[in-house]
Amino acid sequence: MNNLLADADLCVKCGLCLPHCPTYNKTQNENESPRGRIALIQAWAGKHLETSKKLVEHIDNCLLCRSCERACPAVVPYGRLINNFREQIKGERDATLSVSLMKRISHNKTAGRLAQSGLKFYQTTALQKTARLLKLPELLRLDKIDRLLPDYHEPKPLAPFYPATTDVKGNVGLFVGCMGSLLDHETVDAAIKVLTAAGFNVSIPEQQTCCGALDLHDGDTQTSEQLAATNCSAFAENSLDAVVTIASGCGSQMREYRQADFAKKVVDISQFLVKSGCDLSDQLRPLAASVCLHTPCSLKNVMREEQGALKLLQQITDIKIRPLPAAIQCCGSAGSYMLDHPQMSQALLNDLLNVALEDRPEYLVSSNIGCALHISAGLRERGVALKVLHPITLIARQLK
């Protein structure tokens, strides 16, 4: 409680955060702004406000995009403040079936393998089509997950080590992420292909697990810290120059682990390749295509590595890249937010898609799987056949 008050008291209520908050911009409600939420937590921690459903709703409506942190002159640790509050009122919040299912699959490798088998049967037979016709996902309250599912692709078993295919520049560990290994095999394969082509030996520890973001944002700090300890142990090999991530949501979580020696090695894959001085231009085929670049909030506001993907993609000859304007603040994915807050999530997604589709791009790239799944679902619902890829996947496709 003292930590909550100490963090909240840093806020001087200047309001510079307001234009940067997606939920405030949509509602114009002070309770849906960073300043308003901090005031609510401050009053609650000071015992001037009782715990109530309304109070919890206002805090839970936050996307934790952390755009406010970049604008804050007082450097209020807003993300930590929200997470600490959720830990304090954990018993007052009910986990939805969708989030509980995601956590079970992400934490347990056996459950993950069962989910993989289940997805194969569900998507490669007539079951998914029949279920949707009968509206079974809605009846089972799993429709928010069902809409996100990409086409099924058979995964390839991952080896623990992939040697560089050219002169060795270093050794990296690849964090594949629980959702990446389940739903985005192409990005995992692309990361291995590009890193080894750039001269890096790639280690993929089998012991790695979920980054812990779902648990931390759900108020379960204990589980989050247990998962962090497991990942730190899995990547403990001293010879690793970096722990490379292909999902900025995971990367931003691991960048803030208490284990500082591990956290400082975590880097987004595009940023890593650019900072390592990797020039792949001679190895890449030209691509005369327009690309809309989406930069996830976690990459912009937490990892602060938003230029990596742009600079890496610029190594492809003839490519035309158009980043989304700054006015598009968040896609609405925000981890499990899109499952629990579909109305706000959809409103933010519509803003993004309206702008992204103006120039009719041939590709849309995003560095976070949650954002990519959410955007892809929105495109399918509009009947738009636009492929959403990770930047590293587009690079891998162009390798000679």
C-alpha positions, -999 to 999 in steps of 0.1 A, spaced: 0 0 0 29 24 8 44 16 -26 11 24 -43 8 58 -25 45 66 -32 40 60 -70 7 77 -71 20 108 -52 45 114 -80 17 125 -103 12 163 -103 -21 160 -122 -8 182 -150 -28 164 -176 -1 162 -203 -9 125 -205 -45 130 -216 -40 134 -254 -19 102 -253 -45 80 -237 -66 59 -261 -94 53 -237 -97 89 -226 -97 101 -263 -126 77 -269 -147 85 -238 -136 120 -227 -141 106 -192 -116 117 -166 -119 84 -149 -107 67 -181 -75 88 -182 -41 81 -166 -45 111 -143 -80 100 -133 -70 64 -127 -41 75 -106 -64 98 -85 -88 68 -80 -59 46 -68 -46 73 -46 -79 78 -30 -84 40 -25 -49 35 -11 -54 64 13 -87 48 25 -108 76 11 -125 53 -14 -140 18 -10 -133 -11 -33 -162 -13 -57 -171 -28 -91 -170 7 -107 -136 14 -93 -122 -19 -106 -139 -13 -140 -122 20 -145 -88 6 -137 -93 -25 -158 -104 -5 -188 -68 7 -191 -50 -9 -220 -16 -6 -203 -3 8 -236 19 31 -214 18 59 -239 13 82 -209 47 72 -194 65 87 -225 47 120 -221 49 122 -183 73 150 -171 72 135 -135 82 101 -148 53 84 -130 58 46 -132 22 41 -144 25 5 -155 39 -5 -121 12 14 -104 -16 -4 -123 0 -38 -118 5 -32 -81 -31 -21 -77 -44 -52 -95 -23 -74 -72 -39 -57 -41 -74 -63 -53 -69 -96 -70 -97 -113 -50 -122 -87 -63 -116 -95 -100 -131 -125 -118 -110 -141 -145 -129 -148 -177 -129 -183 -193 -109 -171 -223 -81 -156 -202 -80 -187 -179 -77 -209 -209 -49 -188 -224 -30 -189 -191 -34 -227 -188 -21 -233 -223 8 -208 -219 20 -222 -186 19 -259 -192 37 -276 -221 14 -306 -220 -16 -283 -222 1 -265 -251 6 -298 -270 -30 -308 -264 -41 -274 -276 -20 -279 -308 -36 -312 -315 -70 -298 -307 -65 -269 -331 -54 -293 -359 -86 -313 -356 -108 -282 -351 -94 -263 -381 -85 -291 -406 -119 -308 -405 -154 -293 -410 -156 -288 -372 -147 -251 -371 -171 -242 -399 -199 -262 -384 -193 -248 -349 -194 -212 -363 -226 -219 -382 -242 -232 -350 -227 -203 -330 -211 -227 -306 -181 -204 -298 -206 -178 -286 -225 -203 -265 -193 -215 -249 -180 -179 -245 -150 -187 -266 -159 -166 -297 -133 -139 -288 -106 -165 -291 -121 -183 -321 -121 -151 -341 -83 -147 -336 -74 -182 -349 -52 -180 -381 -52 -208 -407 -37 -239 -392 -1 -247 -402 17 -279 -391 46 -270 -368 81 -283 -373 99 -296 -342 124 -271 -329 160 -281 -324 179 -267 -293 206 -252 -315 209 -238 -350 245 -229 -362 252 -197 -383 252 -203 -420 279 -177 -426 309 -163 -406 299 -163 -369 293 -129 -353 279 -141 -320 255 -163 -301 219 -155 -292 190 -171 -274 156 -170 -292 125 -166 -271 97 -181 -291 69 -173 -267 39 -195 -259 16 -180 -284 42 -178 -311 50 -215 -308 13 -223 -310 -1 -199 -336 28 -183 -355 53 -210 -367 63 -190 -398 77 -162 -377 97 -186 -355 111 -203 -386 118 -169 -402 137 -157 -371 159 -188 -372 166 -184 -409 174 -147 -407 195 -148 -376 216 -177 -389 220 -160 -423 232 -129 -405 259 -149 -388 245 -158 -354 243 -191 -337 208 -195 -323 199 -214 -291 163 -222 -283 161 -236 -247 134 -262 -243 129 -251 -207 117 -216 -216 81 -208 -207 55 -180 -208 70 -145 -202 45 -139 -174 27 -108 -188 -8 -123 -186 -3 -131 -149 13 -98 -140 -15 -78 -156 -40 -101 -139 -26 -93 -105 -8 -126 -100 27 -114 -92 37 -146 -76 31 -167 -108 47 -140 -129 79 -141 -109 80 -179 -110 78 -178 -148 105 -151 -149 128 -172 -128 122 -202 -151 131 -182 -182 162 -167 -166 174 -202 -157 166 -214 -192 187 -187 -208 215 -187 -182 242 -197 -207 269 -171 -202 280 -171 -239 247 -156 -251 252 -121 -264 214 -114 -264 180 -129 -258 161 -121 -289 123 -118 -289 99 -119 -318 69 -106 -298 73 -72 -283 47 -79 -257 69 -107 -244 100 -86 -248 86 -56 -229 77 -80 -200 111 -96 -199 129 -63 -202 114 -54 -168 123 -86 -150 138 -81 -115 168 -102 -127 188 -73 -142 215 -93 -158 189 -112 -179 167 -82 -186 195 -61 -201 201 -88 -227 165 -88 -240 161 -71 -274 136 -71 -302 149 -91 -332 147 -62 -357 165 -38 -334 191 -64 -326 199 -70 -363 201 -33 -370 222 -25 -339 245 -54 -347 253 -37 -380 238 -65 -401 234 -55 -437 214 -81 -455 207 -60 -486 229 -81 -509 211 -113 -497 176 -99 -503 155 -100 -534 139 -67 -544 102 -63 -535 81 -38 -554 53 -36 -529 37 -12 -505 39 -21 -468 20 -6 -439 41 -7 -408 24 -11 -374 45 -5 -344 31 -21 -312 27 0 -280 50 -24 -262 78 -17 -287 73 21 -287 66 28 -250 84 1 -231 112 -14 -252 117 20 -269 129 2 -301 104 14 -326 129 22 -354 144 -13 -358 117 -28 -380 117 3 -403 155 3 -407 156 -35 -413 129 -34 -439 145 -6 -457 173 -30 -467 148 -45 -492 152 -28 -526 121 -12 -542 100 -16 -511 76 13 -501 70 15 -463 44 37 -448 43 38 -410 10 43 -394 6 80 -382 11 89 -345 -26 95 -342 -32 58 -343 -21 51 -307 -31 15 -300 -47 -13 -320 -68 -24 -290 -51 -59 -287 -32 -52 -254 -27 -89 -244 -59 -103 -230 -77 -68 -233 -92 -77 -266 -109 -107 -250 -123 -89 -220 -131 -55 -235 -143 -62 -270 -162 -29 -275 -132 -6 -268 -108 -30 -285 -129 -30 -317 -133 8 -317 -95 12 -316 -90 -15 -342 -115 2 -366 -95 35 -363 -63 16 -373 -79 -3 -402 -95 28 -416 -62 45 -419 -41 14 -428 -64 6 -458 -64 41 -473 -34 34 -495 -43 -2 -502 -10 -18 -490 0 -53 -501 14 -61 -467 8 -50 -431 37 -58 -407 36 -59 -369 62 -70 -344 38 -85 -318 17 -116 -323 -12 -104 -302 -15 -72 -324 -11 -93 -356 -38 -117 -346 -62 -89 -336 -56 -69 -368 -59 -101 -390 -92 -109 -374 -105 -74 -381 -94 -76 -418 -112 -110 -422 -143 -95 -406 -142 -68 -433 -136 -93 -460 -102 -78 -468 -75 -102 -481 -44 -83 -467 -16 -105 -453 -4 -95 -418 33 -105 -412 61 -100 -387 88 -78 -403 113 -107 -399 90 -129 -419 90 -105 -448 128 -103 -446 130 -142 -446 107 -144 -476 131 -122 -496 163 -140 -487 180 -154 -518 
